[in-house]
């Protein structure tokens, strides 16, 4: 029985291994001023280089993607535009340009291998993901941008199927010195995988602008830098360092950007904590259902004129939305903090931009924190260390691959465990749990199980059903419990199993689809 218990614990670890991996978010900028903000952006991938893509009834990885290129400039290989409109004669306080993409290789192809698809490299990825071109309105020439690489999975062992990256550039001075603020902004030469890649490619950019306006209310603005994979477990992000206005309605906005959110895959959720209550309110908008929040859409307070103007932005989500705060139920007049919670069951995605804005008390004088890292779990193969300048470095650990264990998975554990704190913030600590005898275990194999039986005759019937559906079933007999596990895919790479599981979940015949881990 001890062996069974240990296998169950390890299954829960590996099942959530994608969750909360990446680079922890930390506070980038904080502002307290009278003013507002705008958020624009666009995808750099499509089925056509210039035409909008509006088909919502398709999986991203089924499409042969290519760069969008709308600028008619022979010196660029990709480009897209978005229009900015803010009140005239406002002072630009801050302008941040972010770009992110899936970039396993420059171009990929897919081929059938038996009953499965295999994705292969056709063109190698190019260097200098941080070097792009940026054009402000009413200018003819691009400005070269040499950005900062916030995260590049190629320098880690994370996200090997997709290898995403994130870059950033502070372009405040460019906008402050520009003669024209409103109009079309163009970003060119962002690198992303064309063709095919497992799970589908995605890529794009956003421009976040804060401007001063003495006729507006006093607000708190905060932005965060980081890159986080979200799948199977919850990600909670805390916002603090503010005090809401003492009377009247508190107006608050949330800004987010993610990669890999398919319209066809449901169950991704964004929720915000209700004021003074230990519960979360699920958010939705006219274009974002509460159970399909990240759905390849750009929605940002009317700043939605783009070229190409695709309804389906193929895995890129950019949003600015007002928090529905009727009767101040979410942010009340006493609020000094809140939090959001992101989760999904089917549609794994990457969070790469977070900003939060709220009206604050005129009398509030902030005391800025020295450390403001958002708690998260980092790469399961790396030990996370914080150095003196609050950046993240990693130390290789080849012997273990832990991740978050859900509370319901660690009850009645038969083996001792070691709990290891990996990052602390001012408000929260996330722990990982590692079996003490992990290094002695044999190799884990992951099985995409379609059904489990105790009677051999039922196994035969179910295998016949799968054969008629065009699948090649196999059966694993577990001697520990005498059950027969009928599976259609087995691999030592959990990401391959997860991708196939997500693809099949909407098929009625696979209502009982599950992933099991056996060691041999």
The 8 nearest C-alpha neighbors of each residue, nearest first, counted from 0:
[[1, 3, 2, 4, 479, 413, 5, 480],
 [2, 0, 4, 3, 413, 5, 414, 6],
 [1, 3, 5, 0, 4, 6, 479, 413],
 [4, 2, 6, 0, 5, 1, 7, 479],
 [5, 3, 7, 1, 2, 6, 413, 0],
 [4, 6, 8, 2, 7, 3, 1, 9],
 [7, 5, 9, 3, 4, 8, 10, 2],
 [8, 6, 10, 4, 5, 9, 3, 11],
 [9, 7, 5, 11, 10, 6, 4, 12],
 [8, 10, 12, 6, 11, 7, 13, 5],
 [11, 9, 7, 13, 12, 8, 516, 14],
 [10, 12, 14, 8, 9, 13, 404, 7],
 [13, 11, 9, 10, 14, 402, 404, 15],
 [14, 12, 16, 10, 15, 11, 9, 402],
 [13, 15, 11, 12, 16, 10, 514, 493],
 [16, 14, 13, 18, 17, 12, 231, 402],
 [15, 17, 13, 402, 18, 14, 12, 401],
 [18, 16, 15, 230, 20, 228, 19, 229],
 [17, 19, 230, 229, 15, 16, 20, 228],
 [20, 18, 376, 228, 229, 227, 375, 377],
 [21, 19, 377, 378, 228, 227, 18, 376],
 [20, 22, 227, 377, 226, 378, 228, 23],
 [23, 21, 226, 225, 227, 377, 24, 150],
 [24, 22, 225, 375, 373, 25, 21, 226],
 [23, 25, 225, 224, 373, 223, 372, 22],
 [26, 24, 372, 223, 224, 373, 371, 27],
 [25, 27, 223, 371, 28, 222, 372, 224],
 [26, 28, 223, 222, 224, 25, 29, 221],
 [29, 27, 222, 221, 26, 30, 223, 220],
 [28, 30, 221, 220, 222, 31, 27, 219],
 [31, 29, 220, 219, 32, 221, 28, 218],
 [32, 30, 219, 218, 220, 217, 29, 33],
 [33, 31, 217, 218, 34, 30, 219, 211],
 [34, 32, 217, 216, 215, 212, 213, 211],
 [33, 35, 211, 212, 215, 210, 32, 216],
 [34, 36, 210, 209, 211, 212, 37, 33],
 [37, 35, 209, 208, 210, 38, 34, 207],
 [38, 36, 208, 207, 209, 39, 35, 85],
 [37, 39, 207, 206, 299, 208, 319, 36],
 [40, 38, 206, 205, 302, 81, 83, 37],
 [41, 39, 205, 204, 81, 206, 38, 42],
 [42, 40, 203, 204, 81, 79, 80, 43],
 [41, 43, 203, 44, 202, 312, 315, 204],
 [44, 42, 203, 67, 202, 66, 79, 78],
 [45, 43, 66, 67, 65, 42, 64, 202],
 [46, 44, 47, 64, 65, 67, 66, 48],
 [45, 47, 64, 65, 63, 48, 52, 62],
 [48, 46, 45, 50, 49, 67, 65, 51],
 [47, 49, 67, 68, 66, 50, 45, 65],
 [50, 48, 47, 69, 67, 68, 307, 51],
 [51, 49, 47, 307, 48, 52, 309, 46],
 [50, 52, 309, 307, 308, 53, 49, 47],
 [53, 51, 309, 311, 54, 310, 50, 45],
 [52, 54, 310, 311, 309, 55, 51, 312],
 [53, 55, 56, 52, 311, 57, 310, 309],
 [56, 54, 57, 311, 53, 262, 263, 310],
 [55, 57, 54, 263, 58, 262, 53, 311],
 [58, 56, 55, 59, 263, 54, 61, 262],
 [59, 57, 61, 60, 263, 261, 56, 62],
 [58, 60, 199, 61, 62, 313, 57, 261],
 [199, 59, 61, 198, 62, 58, 197, 195],
 [62, 60, 59, 58, 63, 199, 57, 195],
 [63, 61, 60, 59, 64, 195, 46, 58],
 [62, 64, 194, 195, 46, 65, 61, 193],
 [65, 63, 194, 46, 193, 45, 62, 44],
 [64, 66, 193, 44, 45, 46, 194, 67],
 [67, 65, 44, 77, 43, 48, 68, 45],
 [66, 68, 48, 43, 44, 77, 49, 78],
 [69, 67, 78, 77, 48, 70, 49, 66],
 [68, 70, 49, 78, 79, 71, 67, 306],
 [69, 71, 72, 68, 78, 79, 185, 75],
 [72, 70, 69, 73, 68, 75, 74, 78],
 [71, 73, 70, 74, 75, 69, 76, 68],
 [74, 72, 75, 71, 76, 70, 68, 77],
 [75, 73, 72, 76, 71, 188, 77, 187],
 [76, 74, 73, 77, 72, 188, 187, 78],
 [75, 77, 188, 68, 74, 78, 66, 187],
 [78, 76, 68, 188, 187, 66, 67, 75],
 [79, 77, 187, 68, 186, 69, 67, 70],
 [78, 80, 185, 69, 186, 306, 43, 68],
 [81, 79, 185, 306, 184, 305, 183, 41],
 [80, 82, 305, 183, 184, 40, 304, 39],
 [81, 83, 183, 182, 304, 184, 305, 84],
 [84, 82, 181, 182, 183, 302, 85, 39],
 [83, 85, 181, 82, 182, 302, 86, 180],
 [84, 86, 87, 83, 181, 37, 89, 180],
 [87, 85, 89, 88, 84, 181, 212, 210],
 [86, 88, 89, 85, 181, 180, 84, 90],
 [89, 87, 90, 86, 180, 85, 91, 212],
 [90, 88, 87, 211, 210, 212, 91, 86],
 [89, 91, 211, 210, 92, 88, 212, 175],
 [92, 90, 210, 93, 175, 209, 89, 211],
 [91, 93, 210, 209, 90, 211, 94, 171],
 [92, 94, 209, 171, 208, 91, 95, 210],
 [93, 95, 171, 208, 170, 207, 169, 209],
 [96, 94, 169, 207, 206, 170, 168, 97],
 [95, 97, 206, 168, 167, 205, 169, 207],
 [98, 96, 167, 205, 204, 166, 95, 168],
 [99, 97, 204, 166, 203, 165, 205, 167],
 [98, 100, 165, 164, 202, 203, 166, 204],
 [101, 202, 99, 191, 163, 201, 164, 102],
 [100, 102, 163, 200, 201, 191, 161, 162],
 [103, 101, 192, 191, 104, 163, 162, 100],
 [102, 104, 162, 161, 101, 192, 124, 105],
 [105, 103, 124, 123, 102, 106, 192, 120],
 [104, 106, 124, 192, 122, 123, 193, 191],
 [107, 105, 193, 122, 192, 121, 194, 104],
 [108, 106, 120, 195, 121, 194, 119, 196],
 [107, 109, 195, 119, 118, 194, 121, 120],
 [110, 108, 118, 117, 119, 195, 116, 107],
 [109, 111, 117, 116, 112, 118, 108, 119],
 [112, 110, 116, 115, 113, 117, 114, 109],
 [113, 111, 115, 116, 114, 110, 117, 109],
 [112, 114, 115, 111, 116, 110, 117, 471],
 [113, 115, 112, 111, 116, 470, 471, 469],
 [116, 114, 112, 113, 111, 117, 110, 499],
 [117, 115, 111, 110, 112, 109, 118, 114],
 [116, 118, 110, 109, 111, 112, 119, 115],
 [119, 117, 109, 108, 196, 197, 110, 116],
 [120, 118, 108, 107, 109, 121, 117, 196],
 [119, 121, 107, 122, 104, 106, 108, 123],
 [122, 120, 107, 106, 108, 119, 123, 105],
 [123, 121, 106, 105, 120, 104, 124, 107],
 [124, 122, 104, 105, 125, 120, 121, 106],
 [125, 123, 104, 105, 122, 103, 126, 102],
 [124, 126, 123, 105, 127, 128, 104, 190],
 [127, 125, 128, 124, 129, 130, 190, 123],
 [128, 126, 129, 130, 125, 131, 145, 190],
 [127, 129, 130, 126, 190, 189, 125, 131],
 [128, 130, 146, 127, 145, 166, 148, 147],
 [131, 129, 145, 127, 128, 144, 146, 132],
 [130, 132, 188, 144, 189, 187, 143, 129],
 [133, 131, 143, 187, 142, 144, 141, 186],
 [134, 132, 186, 142, 141, 185, 143, 187],
 [133, 135, 141, 185, 184, 142, 186, 140],
 [134, 136, 184, 138, 137, 185, 133, 183],
 [137, 135, 182, 183, 138, 184, 179, 180],
 [138, 136, 135, 139, 179, 182, 183, 178],
 [139, 137, 136, 140, 135, 134, 141, 179],
 [138, 140, 137, 141, 134, 136, 135, 142],
 [141, 139, 138, 142, 134, 133, 135, 132],
 [140, 142, 134, 133, 132, 143, 139, 138],
 [141, 143, 133, 132, 134, 144, 140, 131],
 [144, 142, 132, 131, 141, 133, 145, 130],
 [143, 145, 131, 132, 130, 146, 142, 133],
 [146, 144, 130, 129, 143, 131, 147, 168],
 [147, 145, 168, 129, 167, 144, 166, 130],
 [146, 148, 167, 166, 149, 168, 129, 145],
 [149, 147, 166, 150, 129, 165, 146, 167],
 [148, 150, 166, 165, 147, 225, 167, 151],
 [151, 149, 165, 164, 148, 152, 226, 22],
 [152, 150, 164, 153, 154, 163, 165, 148],
 [151, 153, 155, 162, 154, 157, 163, 164],
 [154, 152, 151, 155, 162, 156, 157, 159],
 [153, 155, 152, 151, 156, 150, 157, 162],
 [156, 154, 152, 153, 157, 151, 378, 158],
 [157, 155, 159, 152, 158, 154, 153, 380],
 [156, 158, 155, 159, 152, 378, 21, 162],
 [157, 159, 162, 160, 161, 152, 156, 163],
 [158, 160, 162, 161, 157, 156, 152, 103],
 [161, 159, 158, 162, 197, 103, 494, 196],
 [160, 162, 103, 159, 101, 158, 163, 102],
 [163, 161, 103, 152, 158, 159, 102, 101],
 [164, 162, 101, 100, 102, 161, 152, 151],
 [163, 165, 151, 150, 99, 100, 152, 101],
 [166, 164, 99, 150, 149, 98, 148, 151],
 [167, 165, 148, 149, 98, 147, 97, 129],
 [166, 168, 97, 147, 146, 96, 98, 148],
 [167, 169, 146, 96, 170, 95, 147, 97],
 [168, 170, 95, 171, 94, 96, 167, 93],
 [171, 169, 173, 94, 172, 95, 168, 96],
 [170, 172, 94, 93, 174, 173, 169, 175],
 [171, 173, 175, 174, 170, 176, 169, 94],
 [174, 172, 170, 176, 171, 175, 177, 135],
 [173, 175, 177, 176, 171, 172, 170, 180],
 [174, 176, 172, 173, 177, 91, 171, 90],
 [177, 175, 174, 173, 172, 178, 171, 179],
 [176, 178, 174, 179, 175, 173, 180, 135],
 [177, 179, 176, 180, 175, 174, 137, 136],
 [180, 178, 177, 181, 136, 137, 182, 135],
 [179, 181, 177, 182, 174, 136, 178, 83],
 [182, 180, 84, 83, 179, 85, 136, 183],
 [181, 183, 136, 82, 83, 180, 184, 84],
 [184, 182, 82, 136, 81, 80, 83, 185],
 [183, 185, 135, 80, 81, 136, 134, 82],
 [186, 184, 80, 134, 79, 133, 183, 187],
 [185, 187, 133, 78, 132, 79, 134, 80],
 [186, 188, 78, 132, 77, 189, 131, 75],
 [189, 187, 77, 131, 76, 75, 190, 78],
 [190, 188, 187, 131, 77, 191, 128, 43],
 [189, 191, 188, 128, 102, 192, 100, 105],
 [192, 190, 102, 100, 101, 202, 193, 105],
 [191, 193, 105, 102, 106, 104, 200, 101],
 [194, 192, 106, 65, 64, 105, 195, 191],
 [193, 195, 63, 64, 107, 106, 108, 65],
 [194, 196, 107, 108, 63, 109, 193, 199],
 [195, 197, 199, 118, 107, 200, 198, 60],
 [198, 196, 199, 118, 160, 60, 161, 195],
 [199, 197, 60, 196, 498, 200, 59, 161],
 [60, 200, 198, 59, 196, 197, 195, 201],
 [199, 201, 101, 192, 196, 198, 60, 195],
 [202, 200, 314, 101, 100, 313, 315, 259],
 [203, 201, 100, 99, 43, 42, 191, 101],
 [202, 204, 42, 43, 41, 98, 99, 100],
 [203, 205, 98, 40, 97, 41, 99, 42],
 [206, 204, 40, 97, 39, 96, 207, 98],
 [205, 207, 96, 39, 95, 38, 40, 208],
 [206, 208, 38, 95, 94, 37, 205, 96],
 [209, 207, 94, 37, 36, 93, 38, 210],
 [210, 208, 36, 93, 92, 35, 91, 94],
 [211, 209, 91, 92, 90, 34, 35, 36],
 [210, 212, 34, 90, 33, 89, 92, 91],
 [211, 213, 34, 214, 215, 33, 89, 210],
 [214, 212, 215, 33, 211, 34, 216, 32],
 [215, 213, 212, 216, 33, 34, 211, 217],
 [216, 214, 34, 33, 212, 213, 217, 35],
 [217, 215, 33, 218, 34, 358, 214, 213],
 [218, 216, 33, 32, 358, 359, 361, 215],
 [219, 217, 358, 359, 357, 32, 31, 33],
 [218, 220, 31, 357, 356, 30, 358, 359],
 [221, 219, 356, 30, 29, 355, 218, 31],
 [220, 222, 29, 355, 354, 28, 30, 356],
 [223, 221, 354, 28, 27, 353, 26, 355],
 [224, 222, 26, 27, 25, 353, 24, 354],
 [223, 225, 24, 25, 27, 26, 352, 222],
 [226, 224, 24, 22, 23, 351, 25, 223],
 [227, 225, 351, 22, 21, 350, 150, 23],
 [226, 228, 21, 350, 349, 20, 19, 22],
 [227, 229, 349, 19, 20, 18, 348, 21],
 [230, 228, 18, 348, 19, 347, 349, 227],
 [229, 231, 347, 18, 343, 232, 17, 344],
 [230, 232, 344, 15, 343, 18, 342, 233],
 [233, 231, 230, 18, 342, 15, 234, 229],
 [234, 232, 342, 341, 235, 340, 231, 229],
 [233, 235, 341, 340, 342, 236, 232, 19],
 [236, 234, 340, 339, 233, 341, 237, 338],
 [237, 235, 338, 339, 373, 340, 234, 238],
 [236, 238, 338, 337, 239, 235, 339, 373],
 [239, 237, 337, 336, 338, 236, 240, 355],
 [238, 240, 336, 241, 335, 237, 337, 242],
 [241, 239, 365, 335, 367, 336, 242, 238],
 [242, 240, 335, 239, 243, 359, 219, 336],
 [243, 241, 335, 359, 334, 360, 363, 244],
 [242, 244, 359, 332, 360, 334, 358, 333],
 [243, 245, 360, 359, 332, 246, 358, 242],
 [244, 246, 332, 360, 243, 333, 247, 359],
 [247, 245, 244, 332, 248, 249, 243, 360],
 [246, 248, 249, 245, 244, 332, 327, 326],
 [247, 249, 327, 250, 246, 326, 324, 331],
 [248, 250, 358, 251, 330, 327, 247, 331],
 [251, 249, 358, 357, 248, 252, 324, 322],
 [250, 252, 357, 322, 356, 321, 249, 358],
 [253, 251, 321, 356, 322, 320, 355, 357],
 [252, 254, 355, 320, 319, 354, 321, 356],
 [255, 253, 319, 354, 318, 353, 355, 320],
 [256, 254, 353, 352, 318, 317, 354, 253],
 [255, 257, 317, 352, 316, 351, 350, 318],
 [258, 256, 350, 316, 349, 351, 315, 348],
 [257, 259, 315, 349, 314, 348, 260, 201],
 [260, 258, 314, 348, 261, 201, 315, 349],
 [259, 261, 314, 293, 294, 348, 295, 258],
 [262, 260, 294, 263, 264, 314, 295, 259],
 [261, 263, 294, 264, 295, 55, 260, 265],
 [264, 262, 261, 58, 265, 56, 57, 55],
 [263, 265, 261, 346, 262, 345, 266, 291],
 [264, 266, 291, 267, 290, 263, 346, 345],
 [267, 265, 290, 343, 291, 344, 268, 345],
 [268, 266, 343, 291, 290, 342, 292, 265],
 [269, 267, 342, 290, 292, 341, 343, 289],
 [268, 270, 341, 282, 340, 281, 292, 342],
 [271, 269, 281, 340, 280, 282, 339, 279],
 [272, 270, 339, 279, 280, 338, 340, 273],
 [273, 271, 279, 338, 278, 337, 280, 339],
 [272, 274, 329, 276, 279, 278, 328, 280],
 [273, 275, 329, 276, 330, 328, 331, 272],
 [276, 274, 273, 277, 334, 329, 272, 331],
 [277, 275, 274, 273, 278, 272, 279, 329],
 [276, 278, 275, 279, 273, 272, 274, 280],
 [279, 277, 276, 272, 273, 280, 271, 274],
 [278, 280, 272, 271, 273, 270, 281, 277],
 [279, 281, 270, 271, 272, 282, 273, 278],
 [282, 280, 270, 269, 289, 279, 271, 283],
 [283, 281, 270, 289, 269, 280, 284, 271],
 [282, 284, 289, 288, 287, 292, 281, 285],
 [285, 283, 287, 286, 288, 282, 289, 320],
 [284, 286, 287, 283, 288, 298, 289, 292],
 [285, 287, 284, 288, 298, 296, 283, 292],
 [288, 286, 292, 284, 283, 285, 291, 289],
 [289, 287, 291, 283, 290, 292, 284, 286],
 [288, 290, 283, 292, 291, 282, 268, 281],
 [291, 289, 266, 288, 268, 267, 292, 265],
 [292, 290, 265, 288, 267, 266, 289, 293],
 [291, 293, 287, 288, 268, 289, 267, 294],
 [294, 292, 260, 291, 295, 316, 267, 287],
 [293, 295, 262, 261, 260, 296, 292, 291],
 [296, 294, 314, 312, 316, 315, 313, 311],
 [297, 295, 316, 294, 312, 311, 298, 310],
 [296, 298, 317, 316, 318, 299, 295, 303],
 [299, 297, 318, 317, 296, 319, 300, 303],
 [298, 300, 319, 318, 302, 301, 38, 320],
 [301, 299, 302, 319, 298, 320, 303, 37],
 [300, 302, 303, 299, 298, 304, 84, 319],
 [303, 301, 299, 300, 39, 304, 83, 82],
 [302, 304, 301, 305, 299, 298, 39, 297],
 [305, 303, 82, 81, 302, 308, 306, 301],
 [306, 304, 81, 308, 80, 307, 303, 82],
 [307, 305, 308, 80, 79, 81, 69, 304],
 [306, 308, 51, 305, 309, 50, 49, 79],
 [307, 309, 305, 306, 51, 310, 304, 52],
 [310, 308, 51, 52, 311, 53, 307, 312],
 [309, 311, 53, 312, 52, 296, 308, 51],
 [312, 310, 53, 309, 313, 295, 52, 296],
 [311, 313, 295, 315, 309, 296, 42, 314],
 [314, 312, 295, 311, 315, 201, 59, 261],
 [313, 315, 259, 260, 295, 201, 258, 261],
 [316, 314, 258, 295, 312, 313, 257, 201],
 [315, 317, 295, 296, 257, 256, 297, 293],
 [318, 316, 256, 297, 255, 298, 315, 296],
 [319, 317, 298, 299, 255, 254, 297, 320],
 [318, 320, 299, 254, 253, 300, 298, 252],
 [319, 321, 253, 252, 318, 322, 299, 300],
 [322, 320, 252, 251, 323, 253, 319, 250],
 [321, 323, 252, 251, 324, 320, 253, 250],
 [324, 322, 325, 321, 329, 282, 251, 250],
 [325, 323, 327, 329, 328, 322, 326, 330],
 [324, 326, 327, 323, 328, 248, 329, 249],
 [325, 327, 328, 324, 248, 331, 329, 249],
 [328, 326, 331, 324, 325, 330, 329, 248],
 [327, 329, 326, 324, 274, 330, 325, 331],
 [328, 330, 273, 274, 324, 327, 331, 272],
 [331, 329, 327, 274, 334, 328, 249, 324],
 [332, 330, 327, 334, 333, 328, 329, 274],
 [331, 333, 245, 243, 244, 334, 246, 330],
 [332, 334, 331, 243, 335, 245, 242, 244],
 [335, 333, 331, 243, 336, 332, 330, 242],
 [334, 336, 242, 241, 239, 243, 333, 240],
 [337, 335, 239, 238, 334, 241, 338, 240],
 [336, 338, 238, 237, 272, 239, 339, 335],
 [339, 337, 237, 236, 272, 238, 271, 235],
 [338, 340, 271, 236, 270, 235, 272, 237],
 [339, 341, 235, 270, 234, 269, 271, 233],
 [342, 340, 269, 234, 233, 268, 235, 270],
 [341, 343, 233, 268, 267, 232, 234, 340],
 [344, 342, 267, 266, 230, 231, 345, 346],
 [343, 345, 231, 266, 346, 230, 267, 342],
 [346, 344, 501, 343, 347, 266, 264, 265],
 [345, 347, 264, 343, 344, 267, 260, 348],
 [348, 346, 230, 229, 345, 343, 260, 259],
 [347, 349, 259, 229, 260, 258, 228, 346],
 [348, 350, 228, 258, 257, 227, 229, 351],
 [349, 351, 257, 227, 226, 352, 256, 228],
 [352, 350, 226, 257, 256, 225, 349, 227],
 [353, 351, 256, 255, 350, 224, 223, 354],
 [354, 352, 255, 223, 254, 222, 256, 355],
 [355, 353, 222, 254, 221, 253, 223, 255],
 [354, 356, 253, 221, 220, 252, 254, 222],
 [357, 355, 220, 252, 219, 251, 253, 221],
 [358, 356, 251, 219, 218, 250, 359, 252],
 [357, 359, 218, 250, 217, 249, 243, 219],
 [360, 358, 243, 244, 218, 242, 217, 357],
 [359, 361, 244, 363, 362, 243, 242, 245],
 [362, 360, 363, 359, 217, 244, 364, 216],
 [363, 361, 360, 364, 359, 244, 242, 245],
 [364, 362, 360, 361, 365, 242, 359, 241],
 [363, 365, 362, 366, 361, 241, 360, 31],
 [366, 364, 367, 363, 240, 241, 31, 242],
 [365, 367, 368, 364, 240, 241, 369, 363],
 [368, 366, 365, 369, 240, 29, 370, 371],
 [369, 367, 370, 371, 366, 240, 425, 365],
 [368, 370, 367, 371, 389, 366, 425, 372],
 [371, 369, 368, 372, 425, 424, 389, 26],
 [370, 372, 26, 25, 424, 368, 373, 425],
 [373, 371, 25, 424, 24, 370, 374, 26],
 [374, 372, 24, 25, 424, 236, 23, 375],
 [373, 375, 424, 423, 422, 372, 429, 428],
 [376, 374, 23, 19, 377, 373, 429, 422],
 [375, 377, 19, 20, 378, 429, 402, 374],
 [378, 376, 20, 21, 379, 22, 19, 375],
 [379, 377, 20, 380, 381, 21, 157, 376],
 [378, 380, 400, 401, 381, 402, 377, 16],
 [381, 379, 400, 378, 396, 399, 397, 395],
 [382, 380, 395, 378, 394, 396, 379, 393],
 [381, 383, 394, 393, 384, 395, 396, 380],
 [384, 382, 393, 421, 381, 392, 394, 385],
 [383, 385, 392, 393, 391, 386, 382, 421],
 [386, 384, 391, 389, 390, 392, 387, 383],
 [387, 385, 389, 388, 390, 384, 391, 392],
 [386, 388, 389, 385, 390, 391, 384, 370],
 [387, 389, 386, 390, 385, 391, 370, 369],
 [390, 388, 387, 386, 385, 391, 370, 372],
 [391, 389, 388, 386, 385, 392, 387, 384],
 [392, 390, 385, 384, 389, 393, 386, 383],
 [393, 391, 384, 383, 385, 390, 394, 386],
 [394, 392, 383, 382, 381, 384, 395, 391],
 [393, 395, 382, 381, 396, 383, 392, 384],
 [396, 394, 381, 397, 393, 382, 380, 398],
 [395, 397, 381, 380, 398, 394, 399, 382],
 [398, 396, 399, 395, 380, 400, 381, 394],
 [397, 399, 396, 438, 400, 380, 437, 395],
 [400, 398, 397, 380, 401, 396, 437, 438],
 [399, 401, 379, 380, 402, 398, 16, 13],
 [402, 400, 379, 12, 399, 433, 431, 16],
 [403, 401, 16, 12, 379, 431, 15, 404],
 [402, 404, 431, 405, 12, 15, 401, 432],
 [405, 403, 12, 11, 408, 406, 402, 432],
 [404, 406, 408, 407, 403, 409, 11, 232],
 [405, 407, 408, 409, 404, 410, 403, 11],
 [406, 408, 405, 409, 410, 404, 11, 411],
 [409, 407, 405, 406, 410, 404, 11, 8],
 [410, 408, 407, 412, 406, 411, 8, 404],
 [409, 411, 412, 408, 407, 406, 413, 8],
 [412, 410, 413, 409, 4, 408, 414, 407],
 [411, 413, 410, 414, 409, 4, 415, 5],
 [414, 412, 1, 4, 411, 415, 5, 0],
 [415, 413, 412, 416, 5, 434, 1, 435],
 [416, 414, 435, 434, 413, 417, 412, 436],
 [417, 415, 434, 435, 433, 414, 432, 418],
 [416, 418, 433, 432, 435, 419, 434, 415],
 [419, 417, 432, 431, 416, 430, 433, 420],
 [418, 420, 431, 430, 421, 417, 432, 433],
 [421, 419, 430, 422, 429, 418, 431, 428],
 [420, 422, 383, 419, 430, 423, 382, 429],
 [423, 421, 420, 374, 428, 424, 429, 383],
 [424, 422, 428, 374, 427, 425, 421, 429],
 [423, 425, 372, 426, 427, 374, 373, 371],
 [424, 426, 427, 371, 423, 370, 372, 428],
 [427, 425, 424, 428, 423, 237, 374, 373],
 [426, 428, 424, 425, 423, 374, 429, 373],
 [429, 427, 423, 374, 424, 430, 422, 426],
 [428, 430, 374, 375, 420, 427, 422, 431],
 [431, 429, 420, 419, 428, 418, 421, 432],
 [432, 430, 403, 419, 418, 402, 433, 420],
 [431, 433, 418, 417, 416, 430, 419, 404],
 [432, 434, 417, 416, 435, 401, 418, 431],
 [435, 433, 416, 437, 436, 417, 415, 432],
 [434, 436, 416, 437, 417, 433, 415, 414],
 [435, 437, 434, 438, 439, 440, 433, 414],
 [438, 436, 434, 439, 440, 435, 399, 433],
 [439, 437, 436, 440, 398, 399, 435, 441],
 [440, 438, 437, 436, 441, 435, 442, 398],
 [439, 441, 438, 437, 442, 436, 518, 443],
 [442, 440, 518, 519, 443, 439, 438, 437],
 [441, 443, 518, 519, 444, 440, 491, 517],
 [444, 442, 518, 517, 491, 516, 441, 445],
 [445, 443, 491, 517, 490, 516, 518, 442],
 [444, 446, 516, 490, 489, 515, 491, 493],
 [447, 445, 489, 515, 514, 448, 488, 486],
 [448, 446, 514, 488, 486, 513, 487, 496],
 [449, 447, 486, 513, 485, 446, 450, 514],
 [448, 450, 512, 486, 485, 511, 509, 513],
 [449, 451, 485, 448, 511, 484, 452, 512],
 [452, 450, 484, 483, 485, 482, 453, 449],
 [453, 451, 483, 454, 482, 458, 457, 484],
 [452, 454, 482, 483, 455, 481, 451, 457],
 [453, 455, 456, 457, 452, 458, 483, 482],
 [456, 454, 458, 457, 459, 453, 452, 483],
 [457, 455, 459, 458, 454, 460, 461, 452],
 [458, 456, 460, 459, 455, 454, 461, 452],
 [457, 459, 455, 461, 456, 460, 462, 452],
 [460, 458, 462, 456, 457, 461, 463, 455],
 [461, 459, 457, 463, 458, 462, 464, 456],
 [460, 462, 464, 458, 463, 459, 457, 465],
 [461, 463, 465, 459, 464, 460, 472, 458],
 [464, 462, 466, 460, 461, 465, 467, 459],
 [465, 463, 461, 467, 462, 466, 468, 460],
 [466, 464, 468, 462, 470, 467, 463, 461],
 [465, 467, 463, 470, 469, 468, 464, 471],
 [466, 468, 464, 465, 469, 463, 470, 462],
 [469, 467, 465, 466, 470, 464, 463, 508],
 [468, 470, 466, 467, 465, 471, 114, 464],
 [471, 469, 466, 465, 468, 472, 487, 114],
 [470, 472, 466, 487, 473, 469, 465, 114],
 [473, 471, 487, 486, 462, 470, 485, 465],
 [474, 472, 486, 485, 487, 471, 475, 462],
 [473, 475, 485, 484, 486, 483, 476, 472],
 [474, 476, 484, 483, 477, 485, 473, 486],
 [477, 475, 483, 482, 478, 484, 474, 481],
 [476, 478, 481, 479, 482, 480, 475, 483],
 [479, 477, 481, 480, 476, 482, 483, 475],
 [478, 480, 477, 481, 3, 0, 482, 2],
 [479, 481, 482, 478, 477, 3, 476, 453],
 [482, 480, 478, 477, 479, 476, 453, 483],
 [481, 483, 453, 480, 477, 452, 476, 484],
 [482, 484, 476, 452, 451, 475, 453, 474],
 [485, 483, 451, 475, 474, 450, 486, 448],
 [486, 484, 474, 450, 448, 473, 449, 451],
 [485, 487, 448, 447, 473, 449, 472, 488],
 [488, 486, 472, 447, 473, 471, 448, 470],
 [489, 487, 447, 486, 446, 490, 496, 448],
 [488, 490, 446, 445, 447, 444, 487, 491],
 [489, 491, 492, 445, 444, 488, 446, 493],
 [490, 492, 444, 445, 493, 443, 489, 442],
 [493, 491, 490, 494, 495, 496, 445, 444],
 [492, 494, 496, 495, 497, 445, 491, 490],
 [493, 495, 497, 496, 492, 498, 160, 17],
 [496, 494, 498, 493, 497, 492, 499, 490],
 [495, 497, 493, 499, 494, 498, 500, 447],
 [498, 496, 494, 500, 499, 495, 493, 501],
 [497, 499, 501, 495, 500, 496, 494, 502],
 [500, 498, 502, 496, 501, 497, 503, 495],
 [499, 501, 497, 503, 502, 498, 496, 504],
 [502, 500, 498, 504, 499, 503, 345, 497],
 [501, 503, 499, 500, 504, 498, 505, 506],
 [504, 502, 500, 501, 506, 505, 499, 509],
 [503, 505, 501, 506, 502, 500, 509, 510],
 [504, 506, 503, 507, 502, 509, 501, 510],
 [507, 505, 504, 503, 508, 509, 510, 502],
 [506, 508, 509, 510, 505, 504, 503, 511],
 [507, 509, 506, 510, 511, 449, 465, 505],
 [510, 508, 512, 507, 511, 506, 449, 504],
 [509, 511, 512, 507, 508, 504, 506, 505],
 [512, 510, 509, 449, 450, 513, 448, 508],
 [513, 511, 449, 509, 510, 448, 450, 447],
 [514, 512, 448, 447, 511, 449, 515, 500],
 [513, 515, 447, 446, 448, 445, 516, 512],
 [516, 514, 446, 445, 513, 517, 448, 10],
 [515, 517, 445, 10, 444, 446, 443, 518],
 [518, 516, 444, 443, 519, 445, 515, 6],
 [519, 517, 443, 442, 441, 444, 516, 440],
 [518, 441, 442, 517, 443, 444, 440, 516]]
